[in-house]
Amino acid sequence: MQRISAFSEELKQQARALAKPNEDLIRKRAREIWEEIGRPTGRDEKFWFQAEREFREAEELANESANDVYATKTRLSKRGRRASV
């Protein structure tokens, strides 16, 4: 059980780190989007905002996952206490 808890905590931390971009990560993703679309001119803000939105959505997903892991750990912990009583 402790190994699972440690692993889930590590995954949460990694997800949060990936979901909280710095300006360089946003710039890199915006460039990827720009290249995927065919390098059009005059839409750089659109691609920047799209990259920010993607990272924001990833952060929200990471937070939801962390909450799900916490709820599961809590349920399992309660089951273990009932079983040992």
N, C-alpha and C positions, 0 to 999 in steps of 0.2 A: 504494500500500500504506500509506503514511504517513497519507493522508487517512482511510482506513478505520480505522486504529488510533486516530486522534484522535477520529473519530466514535464508535467503540465505547467509548472511554474516557469520552466525554461522556455517552453513554447510561447507562453503569454508574453514574456519579456522580449522574445525575438519578434513576435507579431507587433508589439507596440513600437519597437525600434524601427521596423519597416514601415509602419503606418505613420510615423511622425517624420516627415521629410524636412530636409533643409532646402534652402534655395537652389543648391546645385542639383539635388535630386529632382526637384520640380522642373528645372531648366532642362535636364536630361530627358525627362519624360515628355515634356512639351516638344522637344526636338524630335523625339521618336514619333509622336503623333503627326507632327508636321511632315516628316519624311514618309510616313505611311499613307498620308493623304495626297502625296505627290508634290510637296514643297510649294504650295501656293503662296503668293505674296499678300501682305496686308491683313493677315488673320492671326498674327502672333499672340495677341491677347486672348483670342478664343482658345488657342491651344494651351496657353498658360493656365487659364481658368479650368479647362478640362483636366489638365494634369493635377491641379490643386484638388479638384472635385474627386478624382480617382483616389488620391491619397487620403482625403477626408473620409470617403466611403470605406476605405481599407481600415482606417483607424476605428470607425464605428463598428465594423465587423469584428475587429480584434477585441474591442471592449465587450461586445455581445458574447463572443466566444469565451472570454475570461469570466464573464458572469455565469455562463452555462457550466464551465468547469467548476467554479466555486459552488454552484447549486448542487452539482453532482457529487462533489466531495462531501458536502454537508449531508446529503441524503445517505451516502455510503457510511459516513461516520455515525450517523444516527442508527443505521441498521446494525452496525458493529456493536454499538452500546446495548441495543436491545438483545442481540444474540448472546452477549456475555452476561446478561442479568439472569 
